[in-house]
Amino acid sequence: MNNFLAIDTASRHLTVLAVKGVKKVLKHLPDCAMRHSVILMDEIDSALNEANLAPEECDCFCAVTGPGSFTGIRIGIAAVKGFALGVNKPLLPVTSFDLIAYNVNSENFYTVIDAAHGYCYVCGYGADKKITLEPCYLSAEEVASLPYPLYGFEDLQFSNYTRLQAQECLYTAVRLNADKIGNEMRALYVRKSQAEEGRK
């Protein structure tokens, strides 16, 4: 996999990564959650042009599939599916958990994503990045009681928490998940949306 386009719209930030051989072009906007649908295509166009990468040259198209912002996840998946369909190329799904985990050089840890309202999405990893705790939805108190270190890319207040730089995580996560390339890409929803929970 030499050439690819990867995007992350699952969180408050926006990351677009265009890779052509050894050339990497990264676009990162740290706090734009309400503007993903407005600015995404311009950022993709800018990254592709700067990398001198045409969509038909891409070996695959990658999106971060969640958990995170329900709307943001759908925007990212729809965008890369459109590119993939247009040039008949495969897809590469990467979860928000993998985005973190594949940038942690240790064993036995948890990846943590802010789910708002005092809750977090959590996934546990052991040796060789094997999942030891399936994706779940935990209260902040439950997260604080977990026995191993916590990692994420948001400003979370846990004593054993390490914050990574989101814009630096996408490239490694894509490269190390290349075996997942295929024709399927689905959103990872660990819980129902507020709209769904509010239905009677």
C-alpha positions as CSV (number, residue, x, y, z in Angstrom):
1,M,0.0,0.0,0.0
2,N,2.0,3.0,-1.3
3,N,-0.7,5.5,-2.0
4,F,-3.8,6.3,0.0
5,L,-6.2,8.9,1.3
6,A,-7.2,8.7,5.0
7,I,-9.6,11.0,6.9
8,D,-10.7,11.3,10.5
9,T,-14.0,13.2,11.1
10,A,-15.1,11.0,14.1
11,S,-14.0,13.5,16.8
12,R,-13.9,17.3,17.4
13,H,-10.9,17.6,15.1
14,L,-10.5,17.0,11.4
15,T,-7.5,15.1,10.0
16,V,-6.9,14.5,6.3
17,L,-3.8,12.5,5.2
18,A,-2.7,12.0,1.6
19,V,0.2,9.7,1.0
20,K,2.0,9.1,-2.3
21,G,5.0,6.9,-1.9
22,V,7.3,8.6,0.6
23,K,5.4,11.9,0.4
24,K,2.9,12.6,3.2
25,V,0.6,15.6,3.3
26,L,-1.3,16.1,6.6
27,K,-4.1,18.6,7.2
28,H,-5.3,18.9,10.7
29,L,-7.9,21.3,12.2
30,P,-8.1,20.8,16.0
31,D,-11.6,22.0,16.9
32,C,-14.1,22.1,14.0
33,A,-16.7,19.5,15.0
34,M,-19.6,21.6,13.7
35,R,-18.0,22.3,10.4
36,H,-16.9,18.9,9.1
37,S,-19.4,18.7,6.3
38,V,-18.5,22.2,5.2
39,I,-14.7,22.0,5.1
40,L,-13.9,18.3,4.5
41,M,-13.9,18.3,0.7
42,D,-11.8,21.4,0.5
43,E,-9.2,19.9,2.9
44,I,-9.2,16.7,0.9
45,D,-8.7,18.6,-2.4
46,S,-5.9,20.6,-0.9
47,A,-4.1,17.5,0.5
48,L,-4.4,15.5,-2.8
49,N,-3.1,18.5,-4.8
50,E,-0.2,19.1,-2.5
51,A,0.7,15.4,-2.6
52,N,0.2,15.3,-6.4
53,L,-2.1,12.3,-5.8
54,A,-5.1,11.6,-8.0
55,P,-7.9,9.5,-6.5
56,E,-7.4,6.8,-9.1
57,E,-3.8,6.4,-8.0
58,C,-4.9,5.5,-4.4
59,D,-4.5,1.9,-3.3
60,C,-7.4,2.4,-0.9
61,F,-9.4,5.0,1.0
62,C,-9.5,5.0,4.7
63,A,-11.9,6.6,7.3
64,V,-12.0,6.5,11.1
65,T,-15.3,4.7,11.8
66,G,-15.8,5.6,15.4
67,P,-16.8,5.6,18.1
68,G,-17.2,9.4,18.4
69,S,-19.5,12.0,16.8
70,F,-22.4,10.2,15.2
71,T,-22.7,12.8,12.5
72,G,-18.9,13.1,12.0
73,I,-18.6,9.3,11.5
74,R,-21.2,9.3,8.9
75,I,-19.7,12.2,7.0
76,G,-16.3,10.5,6.9
77,I,-17.5,7.1,5.8
78,A,-19.8,8.6,3.1
79,A,-16.9,10.6,1.7
80,V,-14.4,7.7,1.4
81,K,-17.1,5.4,0.1
82,G,-17.8,7.9,-2.6
83,F,-14.2,8.1,-3.7
84,A,-13.8,4.3,-3.6
85,L,-16.9,3.7,-5.7
86,G,-15.9,6.4,-8.2
87,V,-12.5,4.8,-8.9
88,N,-13.3,1.2,-8.0
89,K,-10.8,0.9,-5.2
90,P,-11.1,-0.8,-1.8
91,L,-11.8,0.6,1.7
92,L,-9.8,0.5,4.9
93,P,-11.8,1.1,8.2
94,V,-9.8,2.1,11.3
95,T,-11.6,2.6,14.6
96,S,-11.0,5.5,17.0
97,F,-9.6,2.9,19.4
98,D,-7.1,1.6,16.8
99,L,-6.1,5.1,16.0
100,I,-4.8,5.3,19.6
101,A,-3.7,1.8,20.3
102,Y,-1.4,1.5,17.3
103,N,0.5,4.4,18.6
104,V,1.1,3.0,22.1
105,N,4.3,1.0,22.6
106,S,3.2,-1.1,25.6
107,E,1.0,-4.0,26.6
108,N,-2.1,-4.0,28.8
109,F,-3.7,-0.6,28.4
110,Y,-7.0,1.0,27.6
111,T,-7.9,3.4,24.9
112,V,-10.4,6.1,26.0
113,I,-12.7,8.4,23.9
114,D,-14.8,11.1,25.5
115,A,-18.5,10.3,25.1
116,A,-19.7,13.4,26.9
117,H,-22.0,13.7,30.0
118,G,-19.4,12.0,32.3
119,Y,-19.1,8.9,30.1
120,C,-16.4,7.4,27.9
121,Y,-16.0,4.8,25.2
122,V,-13.3,2.3,26.2
123,C,-11.5,-0.6,24.6
124,G,-8.7,-2.7,26.3
125,Y,-5.6,-4.0,24.6
126,G,-3.0,-6.6,25.5
127,A,0.0,-8.1,23.8
128,D,0.2,-7.7,20.0
129,K,-2.7,-5.3,20.2
130,K,-5.2,-8.1,21.0
131,I,-8.4,-6.8,22.4
132,T,-8.8,-7.7,26.0
133,L,-11.9,-5.5,26.8
134,E,-14.5,-5.2,24.0
135,P,-15.6,-1.7,23.2
136,C,-17.9,-0.5,25.9
137,Y,-19.6,2.6,27.4
138,L,-18.4,3.4,30.9
139,S,-18.9,6.2,33.5
140,A,-15.9,8.3,34.4
141,E,-15.8,6.6,37.8
142,E,-15.6,3.2,36.1
143,V,-12.9,4.3,33.8
144,A,-10.9,5.7,36.8
145,S,-11.0,2.3,38.5
146,L,-9.5,0.4,35.5
147,P,-6.3,-1.4,36.5
148,Y,-4.0,-0.4,33.5
149,P,-2.9,2.9,31.9
150,L,-5.3,4.9,29.8
151,Y,-4.5,6.6,26.5
152,G,-6.4,8.9,24.2
153,F,-6.1,12.2,22.2
154,E,-8.5,14.4,24.2
155,D,-8.1,16.4,27.4
156,L,-9.4,13.9,29.9
157,Q,-8.8,14.2,33.7
158,F,-7.6,10.7,34.8
159,S,-4.5,10.2,36.9
160,N,-3.1,7.4,34.8
161,Y,-4.0,9.0,31.5
162,T,-1.6,9.9,28.6
163,R,-2.7,12.2,25.9
164,L,-1.5,11.5,22.3
165,Q,-1.5,14.0,19.5
166,A,-4.3,13.0,17.2
167,Q,-2.8,14.4,14.0
168,E,0.3,12.2,14.5
169,C,-1.7,9.0,15.0
170,L,-3.5,8.5,11.7
171,Y,-0.5,7.4,9.5
172,T,0.7,4.7,11.9
173,A,-2.8,3.3,12.5
174,V,-3.5,3.1,8.7
175,R,-0.2,1.4,8.0
176,L,-0.5,-1.2,10.7
177,N,-4.1,-2.0,9.8
178,A,-3.5,-2.6,6.1
179,D,-4.5,-6.2,6.5
180,K,-8.1,-4.9,7.0
181,I,-8.4,-3.6,3.4
182,G,-11.6,-4.8,1.8
183,N,-15.0,-3.8,0.4
184,E,-16.8,-3.2,3.7
185,M,-16.9,-0.2,6.0
186,R,-19.3,0.2,8.8
187,A,-19.6,2.7,11.6
188,L,-18.7,1.6,15.1
189,Y,-21.5,2.7,17.4
190,V,-20.9,1.6,21.0
191,R,-24.2,3.0,22.1
192,K,-27.4,4.4,20.6
193,S,-27.5,8.1,19.6
194,Q,-29.4,10.5,21.7
195,A,-32.1,10.7,19.1
196,E,-32.5,6.9,19.2
197,E,-32.4,6.8,23.0
198,G,-35.1,9.4,23.1
199,R,-37.6,7.4,21.0
200,K,-40.4,5.7,22.8
